[in-house]
Amino acid sequence: MLFMLIVKASKNSETGNRPNPELNAAMTRYNEELVKAGVRVMAKGLHPSSNGMRISFPNPGGEPVVTEGPFMETNDLVAGFILIDVESKKEAVKWAMRMPDPQGFGEGQIELRQVFE
């Protein structure tokens, strides 16, 4: 079963700040554990929304609208993701619970979602 651990953005990540050395080391160890267990499919961090854009479709059949970032509501944004392939939702939750606070500063939030296969 595929699950995505979606790392939510924070005010800190939206400024483009990279993790401090301690958090970076903790995330590296966590990713190494995922690889060693054979469950990690992919893991990537994303640039802040100031480098992104949204394409919306306000009118059915109409032209899409492009809006340049940054976007203000950080709790709606994604800072990165880890895709894991596990045997059950219970196992996915266990892996999610082991992830270090991905933002530090008590701002971290992870959303766990199953991927359609």
C-alpha angles and dihedrals in degrees: 000000000000120000130178121215101207113202108212119222124248135197087263096051091046090060088061094248113158119222117276115255094262094052091043090053092047092050090047090053091048092051091047089053090051091050093046090051089050095236104107114099099170141340128192140162121220132225116249118277089255085078093046142072139206125228112203132183105214097166123045107245091005132117118287118247121226119212119188120223155266100098119200106215103076093183088067093052133088122225098182147324145224120208115206133184110212140158098247148003088254090059091047090053090050091054092046091051090054095056113108116241095286095208101034118210090079090284098110122121129170126196115203116207132171115233121228111245 
